[in-house]
Amino acid sequence: MSSIVLSSASQQLKMLRSGAISIMELAEEHILQIVRLDPTIGAFVDFDENRVRAQAIALQQQVVSDSASIGPLHGLPVSIKSSIATAGYRCEIGSTLFRGQTPDTDAEVVARLRGAGALILGTTNCPEFLMAYETENALHGRTRNPWDLERTAGGSSGGESAAIAAGMSAAGLGSDSGGSVRLPAHFTGICSLKPTPGRIPGRGHLPPCHGPFSVLGAIGPMARTIQDIELMFETLSGQDFIDPVSYPSAIRNPTGVELRSRTIGYFEEDGLVPVTEETRNAIQDAVHVLKQSGFHLEPFRPHALESLRKLWWRCFVQCGAMLYQPIIRGRNAELSPIFQEFLEIARLSGELDAVDILHLWTDMDVERGRMLDEMQHYSVLLCPVASIPAFRHGERSWDIGGSQVAYLDAVRHTQWWNVLGAPAAVIPIRRSTEGLPIGVQVVARPHEDEVALGIASVLDREFGFQPPPIAL
């Protein structure tokens, strides 16, 4: 019954509501898929089939005893990145320094998942301390891409994307400070949203989204369709009164006329780092479909991109390494090779002093303002997710049209929007000649998440998720 676990979350919920399948039966189908595939893929770090069954029984009993109280996700099997506090589940952030860590309380967004009736399958793998675009660590090993086991599912939400792409989870939660829900979605052929920080509460993320990461970071939904992303976003968003980054915001539903009134600017690369020809073609395919659907698009490449990229580097790489120093001091021998690689990149970039950090905060506001000024006319942007599709484990440079492109340069396309604090949705569009998924990003101005999702949904209806052969 792989067709059930590979159907959309919305379709699974429809089947539950109609009685076409019971909560227990749906849970069993996901258990079977996990047992069959996860030993090969390595998506989950904490999965217990008996715990899943116990939840399914309790959720089914709730339907019988009080059907009026069931939530919008009641009975839906979901998974959660192991950097988001999930009470009773291993949330070790991929580090031996936190081996066996199981939070006593849920992150706010996990509490909302439970309140909506979701069935939690388990927590998923990530690179140590989330500082890589490849998911591998010394605790749980490597997560493999369901499309090609020799390639990565991305990072840092690679376990989450692999689980969803392979039908082991209907939907789930990742987090993103530099592309960590978007790049894995692009690599594995699913959809995701990096929301405006605060639209979905970030309280309970591990480590906390404080300081520069309150701007860069956000917890975001991942699923196989944009309709499912919209469902998750609507269910989980709303102010968290304890979170200083969260604020009152009602769900907006822009009409098709409103969406089509916006001029969409699109670009295939940033003028500094090349992309594959297939990536260019994915952008052009998306442009064609949107034009055919009545949208107005113009070629446009913002001038502020590289300045935003440099600010991201200072925030994520240099500040990130400094923030981890109190945790890792004296324990370098226990760190994974991928995190050691990150620390070396940071070391070569140099440490920031107090004056540097003061200028960083000031420059962030200035450059964000520059970008927002450019987006007065082009309030939506269409661009690549990365220069390349999923890379082989351990690869760190690629030849693109005769130019050598380095690791962090190849994935710069997501980093701009973290500094801006803008919502960005990813949709799978086409396949490479090697059969690997290629997605595109739809970016809107901060706080206009529904606009990004509304336009992304047009593309998703035309292109959309295809299951990897291993999942069938």
Helices and strands as residue ranges (DSSP letters): H 2-5, H 9-18, H 23-41, E 44-47, H 49-65, G 67-69, E 77-81, G 96-98, H 108-115, E 119-124, G 128-130, E 136-137, E 141-142, E 144-145, E 148-152, H 158-165, E 171-176, H 182-188, E 191-194, H 213-216, E 218-223, H 226-236, H 256-260, E 263-266, H 277-292, E 296-299, H 305-312, I 313-319, H 320-328, G 332-334, H 337-349, H 354-374, E 380-384, E 397-400, E 403-406, H 407-410, H 412-420, E 424-431, E 437-444, H 449-462, G 469-471
